[in-house]
Amino acid sequence: MKKLLFTLLLLGGYTSFAQSVVATLKGRVLGTKNEPLIGASIVLLPDNKYFITDQDGNFTLEGLPAAKDVRLKFSYSGYTATERVVDLSSGTAPNLVVVLKDDPLELSAVVVTGVANPVSKLTSSVSISTIKVDDIQKSSPRTTAEIFRTIPGIKAEASGGEGNTNITVRGVPISSGGSKYLQLQEDGLPVLQFGDIAFATSDIFLRADQTLARVEAIRGGSASTLGTNSPAGIINFISKTGQKQEGSIGMSAGLDYGNFRTDFNYGSPIGNGFHFNVGGFYRLGQGPRTAGFTANNGGQLKMNLTKNFSNGYVRLYAKYLNDRAASYMPMPIQVTGTNSHPTYSALEGFDPKHGSLQSPYLLHDLGLGVNGELRQANVADGMHPVSSSVGAEFSFDLGENWSIESRARYSLNSGRFISPFPGTAGSTSSMLSAIAGAQGWNLNNARLTDAITGTAFTGSRAMIIHMFDVELNNLNNFVNDFKLKKDFGAGSVTFGFYKAYQNIAMSWLWNSYLTTLSGKGLRPLDITNASGTRLTQNGQFAYGVPLWGNLQRDYNTAYNMSAPYVSGSWEVTPSLNVDASVRWDFGQVNGTYSGGTTVRKDMNNDGVILASEEKVASIDYASTKPVNYKYNYGSFSLGANYKLQENQSVFARYSSGATTKADRILFTSNVLADGSIRGVKDQIDQAELGYKGNLGFGGLFVTAFYSRVTSRGALKPLLSE
């Protein structure tokens, strides 16, 4: 018995010793011109243990298993990745030299956005672009949306500042602000479920910093069936995860319109299969137009933690965003000539290229709050997103060619949007005439004074400002995308289920001001009538926007969305791949919306009712209306990719998808008395034919496309409630 025990202990000790034996491998990674590739990635498969090359392209891999078939993957941005199998059973091997081939379009890179089955660009039948961090830095984008300008087929009108950007794909019309047909994602999930929410477009809640690993953009294609409300495309911001140790810190001061900004990022493996990444930014400054105050102020913090297993991984991540950025509305400009031959020029005193409607003399907006209380908003808040989100994702190989994947995120989103809008500009007399007509005042021989100094204003031009003041009360959302995949022979099939909740609750609390026509430090103007009675205070001639019929609004709606989908791919021949996918979206929407009314209110608490206080705009809860409807629609996509040569392929695809309207359909004739809605969706049918190739001296990616948009019921706004 003692001999048996001794033998077992000996065997156990031998086994432990054998498992502890590790191997070392040295070598070098080069490009096609024998140039050393500094920082090339080397991954031990399937353990996903990461290494990188040094400044000479050399590597020393320690702690490898002493096995006969050790798999290593070598990759570098702009080159085709390759795998090598090395015999390390003796604990070492001759120095390994790996030469990577040029791949300027990164056709060998694996695509994870808008596809059910991650595949390389070359073998996929979708039109996709990948933007590397280095390319983003070279383009020097001033805002997140300006990154999109480097993506072929994407048009981003980013003159509004850090958000509220109008984005379109391949000529699909911008029928409303934001990105109605395009979805912005962060790590594979939408930032907001609708891209064109009024005053809360997705890019307002999205910031690019040093935590960004790359941007993937799908145009058309399978975006119709692998995303809700994204028939024209998906732009996905993918974060670094710390698979290899790296860190960076950057500061800029006085170089970008007087702004100061600090960015940092650090990621690293921490043992036992764990790796993490943390980073963010903080900035402050005036922004690209001289506001006269700190218009950009805030930052972001992001982090994630990943645990790798032999058959998959689990990742947890979190983000906190609290940022303020000036919002730039259209600048006033003079138009002369005819409709067919207009001539554009600057108005006297206002340079539209550099002027700003923001001013240190118009920093506070006074009005009634959502519950009828006195409320004063800070114009310096601008676009002020506040977002706290937590999420998790996992992916596992279940065996027998089955795999499972899921991504989920919950976000608390709120904030404010406040920005001066030039209602109209021109002669002082015409501005007074417009105010008199809207307010019912007699302004014959009225006098104007500078509201700051009290001195008489003798200028010949003035401007009416409408303060777009919107409380973003609740834009919370939850998203979960679950996939179950089965590989079989030359193909695979993926079953997916998408679940999302999106709240949209906001209050429009707008006001009106008379100001000087100036692009730098405009000043509010007070009005005194011919009998000497002061009608306004601090230039505010209306608590509301009577020139537009008053647009005070409050709405609180909740969107419950579900979408099962199926996607399949099949390798017909070694050169021909086909894929097809279908999706069915179901939605249920409930909530309420209220327009505006007017009340008599002493707004400045001086015991006197000024003329501007006779009709103070407020929310009319006595006339609250319901929102109560359901919808459903189907989408499909069919594609094929044919590999002409090792580095060249052609593809074709036809897709049909749709997007649904959110808050922009409220306050229109499309909403019926019982809360039901007509014309809730807009459909897009798309066809595309493309070529992708690595030609040795460069890369070529060409796509011809056709798209047709069908709107189910035009929106007719009701300007006066």
NUVEX-290914 format. One record per residue (C-alpha): x, y, z. Coordinates in steps of 0.02 Angstrom, whole numbers, plus 50000, padded with zeros to 5 digits. Layout:
BEGIN
       u       v       w
       X       Y       Z
...
***
This chain:
BEGIN
       u       v       w
   50000   50000   50000
   50144   50117   50044
   50229   50075   49879
   50068   50114   49784
   50048   50280   49874
   50231   50324   49839
   50207   50280   49656
   50050   50389   49643
   50139   50534   49726
   50285   50513   49609
   50171   50511   49457
   50078   50660   49523
   50240   50752   49549
   50299   50705   49374
   50135   50763   49299
   50146   50928   49393
   50325   50949   49334
   50280   50908   49154
   50139   51035   49154
   50253   51168   49224
   50379   51148   49082
   50374   51305   48974
   50458   51352   48812
   50538   51508   48741
   50534   51569   48561
   50634   51711   48484
   50614   51791   48315
   50573   51946   48213
   50423   52018   48119
   50457   52111   47956
   50361   52196   47818
   50373   52157   47633
   50520   52277   47615
   50611   52192   47760
   50571   52339   47872
   50549   52295   48057
   50369   52307   48116
   50375   52394   48285
   50235   52344   48404
   50169   52202   48295
   50045   52092   48390
   50081   51910   48425
   49941   51805   48500
   49957   51630   48574
   49804   51531   48518
   49684   51480   48586
   49738   51556   48753
   49738   51734   48683
   49900   51777   48772
   49972   51934   48692
   50149   51990   48651
   50220   52133   48548
   50381   52162   48453
   50512   52288   48509
   50582   52439   48416
   50682   52325   48301
   50537   52208   48265
   50612   52074   48376
   50516   51968   48499
   50554   51847   48641
   50404   51743   48690
   50422   51665   48861
   50302   51553   48955
   50241   51461   48799
   50183   51281   48818
   50315   51151   48779
   50207   51067   48647
   50228   51007   48469
   50093   51114   48388
   50096   51289   48463
   49987   51410   48363
   50038   51592   48350
   49949   51733   48258
   50050   51881   48193
   49965   52044   48143
   50002   52227   48113
   49894   52370   48054
   49900   52385   47864
   49965   52208   47840
   49885   52039   47813
   49880   51936   47974
   49956   51762   47969
   49966   51609   48082
   50115   51496   48115
   50123   51326   48200
   50288   51299   48292
   50360   51140   48371
   50414   51187   48548
   50413   51012   48621
   50599   51028   48659
   50571   51193   48750
   50639   51302   48611
   50652   51317   48422
   50761   51406   48293
   50732   51593   48278
   50571   51625   48182
   50561   51761   48049
   50386   51812   47997
   50356   51925   47846
   50185   52007   47835
   50113   52058   47667
   50048   52234   47635
   49861   52255   47657
   49824   52443   47640
   49636   52421   47652
   49654   52288   47788
   49550   52167   47686
   49607   52025   47799
   49544   52115   47955
   49396   52030   48039
   49234   52129   48037
   49121   52122   48190
   48998   52263   48152
   48833   52230   48064
   48873   52046   48030
   48809   51891   48118
   48968   51792   48082
   49134   51886   48100
   49226   51872   47934
   49365   51964   47843
   49326   52114   47734
   49385   52019   47581
   49262   51875   47603
   49113   51977   47664
   48975   52037   47549
   48954   52205   47635
   49029   52376   47605
   49132   52414   47760
   49270   52534   47810
   49385   52528   47960
   49462   52687   48027
   49617   52663   48132
   49665   52778   48273
   49817   52840   48177
   49706   52889   48030
   49587   52980   48147
   49731   53079   48220
   49795   53126   48047
   49625   53197   47998
   49627   53308   48155
   49439   53303   48187
   49373   53446   48294
   49220   53346   48343
   49169   53164   48351
   49057   53186   48199
   49201   53250   48094
   49278   53076   48106
   49137   53017   47994
   49197   53128   47852
   49340   53007   47819
   49217   52865   47785
   49172   52845   47600
   48986   52865   47569
   48954   52956   47734
   48909   53141   47735
   48919   53228   47904
   48864   53409   47917
   48956   53449   48079
   48940   53639   48087
   48835   53627   48246
   48982   53588   48359
   49009   53432   48466
   48838   53358   48424
   48671   53381   48337
   48758   53332   48176
   48660   53290   48019
   48726   53125   47950
   48672   53036   47792
   48731   52884   47695
   48745   52867   47507
   48624   53007   47468
   48485   52945   47582
   48393   53106   47625
   48409   53196   47791
   48222   53206   47821
   48252   53265   47999
   48401   53317   48103
   48526   53189   48163
   48549   53018   48085
   48375   52949   48055
   48429   52801   47947
   48601   52773   48022
   48640   52700   48193
   48787   52754   48300
   48852   52615   48411
   48978   52599   48550
   49055   52425   48569
   48919   52345   48464
   48764   52422   48545
   48670   52581   48499
   48705   52739   48598
   48522   52787   48578
   48391   52682   48492
   48339   52825   48377
   48468   52932   48289
   48358   53084   48260
   48283   53122   48430
   48252   53310   48434
   48392   53399   48528
   48463   53231   48584
   48546   53154   48432
   48657   53003   48464
   48820   53095   48433
   48785   53213   48579
   48808   53063   48694
   48962   52995   48603
   49141   53055   48624
   49302   52996   48544
   49460   52992   48651
   49614   52885   48675
   49510   52736   48733
   49454   52714   48552
   49534   52566   48462
   49451   52587   48292
   49291   52636   48203
   49197   52514   48091
   49067   52578   47970
   48940   52471   47876
   48849   52556   47733
   48686   52474   47681
   48703   52287   47674
   48660   52181   47823
   48633   52334   47933
   48449   52318   47888
   48434   52150   47975
   48566   52158   48112
   48513   52322   48189
   48349   52409   48233
   48321   52579   48150
   48482   52565   48050
   48435   52520   47870
   48563   52637   47791
   48712   52586   47898
   48800   52570   48064
   48951   52664   48133
   49027   52570   48279
   49154   52646   48400
   49257   52500   48468
   49353   52524   48630
   49525   52461   48678
   49521   52315   48799
   49700   52303   48862
   49746   52141   48776
   49922   52206   48765
   50007   52326   48885
   50004   52504   48820
   49973   52677   48888
   49965   52855   48826
   49935   53030   48888
   49913   53187   48786
   49883   53370   48822
   49846   53517   48709
   49836   53698   48762
   49811   53857   48665
   49821   53770   48497
   49640   53728   48464
   49538   53888   48480
   49608   53923   48652
   49551   53754   48718
   49641   53649   48847
   49620   53460   48842
   49699   53311   48929
   49677   53132   48868
   49742   52972   48945
   49728   52786   48921
   49808   52632   48998
   49776   52448   48970
   49865   52289   49017
   49849   52102   49055
   49849   52072   49243
   49868   51883   49250
   49752   51733   49262
   49672   51778   49096
   49620   51952   49151
   49655   52114   49059
   49585   52289   49081
   49579   52461   49001
   49541   52630   49076
   49546   52804   49000
   49457   52964   48963
   49478   53151   48941
   49442   53321   49017
   49438   53485   48923
   49385   53666   48936
   49387   53815   48820
   49283   53929   48711
   49262   53816   48562
   49290   53857   48378
   49185   54017   48387
   49224   54152   48514
   49088   54138   48645
   49165   54256   48773
   49150   54124   48909
   49200   53943   48941
   49083   53856   48821
   49166   53685   48818
   49189   53609   48990
   49184   53426   49043
   49247   53253   49008
   49226   53066   49005
   49291   52912   49096
   49281   52736   49023
   49343   52569   49086
   49324   52384   49052
   49383   52219   49125
   49396   52057   49027
   49419   51877   49085
   49477   51753   48953
   49435   51569   48965
   49492   51425   48856
   49327   51431   48761
   49279   51614   48768
   49277   51773   48871
   49172   51884   48984
   49189   52074   48983
   49118   52207   49098
   49126   52391   49055
   49068   52561   49118
   49063   52741   49058
   49028   52909   49136
   49007   53061   49023
   48975   53237   49087
   49020   53365   48957
   48966   53537   48901
   48991   53599   48724
   48926   53751   48632
   48790   53718   48504
   48801   53824   48348
   48639   53862   48260
   48628   53934   48082
   48717   54101   48068
   48621   54252   47999
   48670   54298   47821
   48609   54420   47690
   48532   54352   47530
   48501   54464   47379
   48467   54433   47197
   48334   54311   47137
   48280   54136   47183
   48368   54067   47031
   48525   54173   47055
   48543   54215   47240
   48691   54314   47307
   48752   54281   47484
   48847   54407   47588
   48882   54448   47770
   48766   54561   47866
   48846   54720   47931
   48920   54680   48101
   48908   54491   48086
   49039   54382   48005
   48955   54211   47977
   49124   54124   47964
   49184   54174   48136
   49038   54256   48225
   48947   54179   48372
   48771   54196   48441
   48838   54151   48613
   48880   54303   48719
   48937   54337   48898
   48795   54465   48905
   48661   54336   48872
   48702   54194   48990
   48538   54166   49083
   48370   54111   49015
   48223   54146   49129
   48053   54063   49110
   47931   53942   49186
   47990   53766   49220
   47902   53607   49174
   47794   53616   49331
   47757   53802   49320
   47897   53854   49437
   48018   53997   49405
   48169   53925   49318
   48332   54001   49258
   48445   53903   49140
   48629   53934   49105
   48663   53964   48920
   48843   53906   48949
   48776   53729   48970
   48753   53716   48782
   48740   53533   48737
   48759   53451   48907
   48746   53261   48904
   48756   53166   49067
   48771   52978   49042
   48811   52836   49161
   48813   52663   49084
   48863   52488   49134
   48869   52337   49021
   48927   52160   48996
   48963   52045   48852
   49017   51866   48833
   49058   51742   48698
   49084   51555   48720
   49113   51402   48613
   48986   51274   48677
   49061   51127   48583
   48993   51024   48439
   49004   51180   48328
   48885   51282   48437
   48931   51453   48505
   48840   51587   48604
   48863   51775   48615
   48773   51914   48706
   48795   52100   48734
   48694   52203   48858
   48702   52382   48922
   48598   52493   49034
   48620   52682   49022
   48554   52827   49123
   48548   52974   49002
   48492   53152   49037
   48553   53330   49017
   48510   53493   48933
   48515   53574   48761
   48517   53764   48760
   48570   53872   48614
   48526   54043   48541
   48440   54032   48372
   48429   54183   48254
   48242   54200   48227
   48262   54348   48111
   48383   54492   48083
   48373   54658   47994
   48331   54840   48021
   48284   54896   48195
   48114   54954   48134
   48076   54785   48055
   48123   54694   48216
   48008   54807   48317
   47870   54780   48191
   47888   54590   48206
   47881   54600   48396
   47731   54717   48392
   47637   54597   48280
   47675   54446   48388
   47641   54529   48556
   47501   54648   48506
   47601   54799   48565
   47603   54976   48498
   47786   55009   48465
   47770   55169   48363
   47912   55285   48415
   47975   55154   48540
   48151   55177   48610
   48287   55046   48632
   48419   55041   48768
   48567   54930   48801
   48503   54812   48936
   48677   54801   49014
   48724   54985   49024
   48553   55070   49009
   48620   55187   48874
   48518   55228   48720
   48541   55113   48570
   48554   55207   48407
   48604   55065   48291
   48508   55033   48132
   48508   54842   48142
   48450   54716   48272
   48412   54531   48290
   48276   54425   48369
   48348   54276   48464
   48244   54122   48506
   48327   54029   48649
   48310   53844   48614
   48305   53786   48795
   48268   53600   48814
   48277   53492   48969
   48328   53313   48925
   48236   53235   49070
   48252   53050   49033
   48336   52962   48887
   48375   52803   48984
   48389   52643   48885
   48424   52458   48900
   48487   52352   48755
   48523   52166   48741
   48579   52076   48583
   48586   51886   48601
   48653   51765   48469
   48662   51576   48457
   48766   51509   48313
   48785   51337   48234
   48927   51297   48114
   48902   51153   47995
   49015   51098   47854
   49034   51243   47735
   48911   51360   47818
   48833   51426   47976
   48668   51490   48042
   48641   51619   48179
   48483   51641   48280
   48469   51808   48367
   48350   51903   48479
   48363   52090   48507
   48277   52177   48653
   48279   52363   48689
   48191   52493   48795
   48210   52678   48758
   48135   52822   48856
   48114   52993   48776
   48059   53125   48901
   48100   53308   48874
   48031   53483   48898
   48044   53627   48774
   48050   53790   48874
   48094   53920   48743
   48105   54109   48759
   48132   54262   48648
   48255   54408   48654
   48295   54566   48557
   48482   54592   48536
   48610   54690   48439
   48664   54615   48273
   48842   54569   48319
   48948   54415   48294
   49052   54449   48449
   48978   54491   48618
   48801   54533   48560
   48702   54631   48689
   48518   54619   48739
   48408   54771   48701
   48262   54831   48808
   48107   54913   48734
   48019   55065   48805
   47859   55124   48719
   47819   55304   48669
   47732   55339   48836
   47889   55289   48933
   47832   55119   48994
   47970   54987   48996
   47904   54830   48910
   48049   54709   48930
   48189   54660   49047
   48364   54602   48998
   48310   54603   48817
   48179   54468   48846
   48022   54523   48756
   47930   54357   48775
   47929   54210   48893
   47899   54091   48749
   47913   54110   48560
   47756   54201   48503
   47832   54235   48331
   47817   54047   48302
   47650   54021   48388
   47737   53966   48549
   47818   53795   48555
   47821   53750   48740
   47813   53561   48747
   47830   53418   48867
   47825   53234   48823
   47865   53071   48907
   47861   52917   48796
   47929   52740   48817
   47976   52624   48674
   47977   52435   48701
   48061   52347   48554
   48090   52164   48513
   48168   52088   48357
   48202   51905   48321
   48318   51877   48173
   48403   51736   48078
   48560   51745   47973
   48643   51609   47872
   48799   51595   47764
   48857   51458   47647
   49021   51426   47557
   48953   51363   47391
   49128   51342   47320
   49300   51391   47388
   49276   51555   47295
   49090   51589   47314
   49004   51635   47477
   48821   51681   47494
   48726   51744   47645
   48549   51791   47688
   48463   51864   47839
   48287   51910   47894
   48225   52012   48042
   48055   52056   48113
   48039   52210   48223
   47897   52231   48348
   47868   52389   48446
   47749   52455   48578
   47746   52640   48622
   47657   52721   48769
   47663   52893   48846
   47591   53068   48845
   47629   53236   48767
   47574   53413   48807
   47583   53576   48714
   47587   53753   48780
   47474   53886   48851
   47501   54060   48926
   47477   54130   49101
   47497   54300   49183
   47650   54294   49296
   47767   54414   49386
   47926   54334   49324
   48053   54451   49408
   47957   54463   49573
   47959   54654   49573
   47773   54668   49606
   47739   54742   49434
   47673   54648   49284
   47772   54704   49132
   47697   54690   48959
   47810   54541   48927
   47738   54456   49082
   47557   54467   49026
   47571   54307   48923
   47702   54190   48995
   47716   54024   48905
   47695   53867   49010
   47652   53683   48986
   47467   53649   48962
   47439   53491   49063
   47251   53517   49052
   47263   53464   48870
   47382   53316   48887
   47363   53189   48748
   47400   53003   48748
   47525   52904   48646
   47475   52722   48627
   47517   52617   48475
   47603   52460   48413
   47697   52424   48252
   47789   52285   48164
   47884   52265   48003
   48001   52144   47917
   48175   52166   47841
   48284   52055   47734
   48455   52054   47654
   48535   51939   47526
   48718   51947   47474
   48855   51854   47381
   49044   51871   47375
   49154   51794   47239
   49341   51783   47266
   49428   51820   47101
   49604   51793   47168
   49689   51779   47336
   49674   51967   47366
   49528   52018   47254
   49341   51990   47262
   49176   52057   47198
   49013   52063   47294
   48829   52102   47269
   48686   52131   47390
   48503   52178   47396
   48420   52235   47558
   48255   52302   47618
   48237   52381   47790
   48149   52520   47883
   48161   52644   48025
   48023   52705   48139
   47984   52881   48194
   48005   52930   48376
   47968   53097   48458
   47970   53194   48295
   47802   53120   48248
   47721   53199   48402
   47630   53365   48381
   47589   53319   48200
   47430   53268   48113
   47496   53089   48108
   47448   53065   48292
   47263   53027   48312
   47154   53074   48461
   47164   52900   48541
   47354   52900   48535
   47369   52788   48383
   47485   52841   48242
   47485   52827   48054
   47641   52826   47947
   47756   52764   48085
   47893   52693   47973
   48000   52741   47824
   48067   52602   47713
   48231   52592   47617
   48265   52469   47475
   48448   52456   47426
   48554   52367   47295
   48743   52369   47285
   48882   52296   47179
   49064   52312   47229
   49246   52264   47205
   49384   52250   47337
   49564   52212   47302
   49741   52223   47364
   49837   52270   47206
   50009   52263   47283
   50049   52446   47251
   49888   52496   47341
   49710   52447   47379
   49547   52479   47289
   49370   52470   47361
   49232   52524   47241
   49044   52509   47266
   48901   52557   47152
   48735   52572   47241
   48550   52611   47221
   48431   52662   47359
   48247   52708   47366
   48162   52785   47518
   47975   52768   47543
   47899   52878   47679
   47737   52813   47755
   47647   52977   47782
   47724   53149   47777
   47736   53241   47942
   47630   53399   47955
   47685   53500   48107
   47558   53584   48218
   47649   53744   48265
   47519   53808   48386
   47443   53696   48519
***
